[in-house]
Amino acid sequence: MFRSMLGKALGLVGYTIQYGCIAHCAFEYIGEFVVCSGPSMEPTIVNHDVVFSERMSRHLFKIQKGDIVIAKSPFDPNMNICKRVIGLEGDKICTSAQSDLFKTHTFVPMGHVWLEGDNLRNSTDSRNYGPIPYGLIRGRVCLKVRQPSVHPIGRQHSTGGPATTSDEITGFLMRSNASLKAV
């Protein structure tokens, strides 16, 4: 009896470890879903949008100008940032202050990328902290999942639950050459 229960317990632990390893490899090498917050990428990605960040581009060094990436914050390693790649190593970037009075040129050093938010007036990005090391990039955004829109409290659907629209999945490559600032 004891031997049978011990065998079942060890079997369960073994399956748990196997599935845990598979999940870890999937999230580390394939990709993950990320909830984005903040206004820096508006209108492309709005607050609470869910995006899928694939990891293969990072591992294969296939990140290009115009890609939207998830990266570790250079200020806080516990926080991720979502920004657009504006410049790659060796590129000359034209930067300016909020007032647009002073424009300067910066070169992106080897092994670094220049990141900016699409909402330039409300984004803390490479204009503030400079180019970031390529190693801080976690993945490239390749799919955006729209959150359901929830109607105000009090309005109920005919089924009795809160009124929501169905989730709509919009897949697209997040490249836009119109917003590139590399010179």
Secondary structure, 3 states (H helix, E strand, C coil): CHHHHHHHHHHHHHHHHHHHHHHHHHHHHHEEEEECCCCCCCCCCCCCCEEEEECHHHHCCCCCCCCEEEEECCCCCCCEEEEEEEECCCCEEEEECCCCCCEEEEECCCCEEEEECCCHHHCCCHHHHCCEEHHHEEEEEEEEECCCCECCCCCECCCCCECECCCCEEECCCCCHHHCCEC
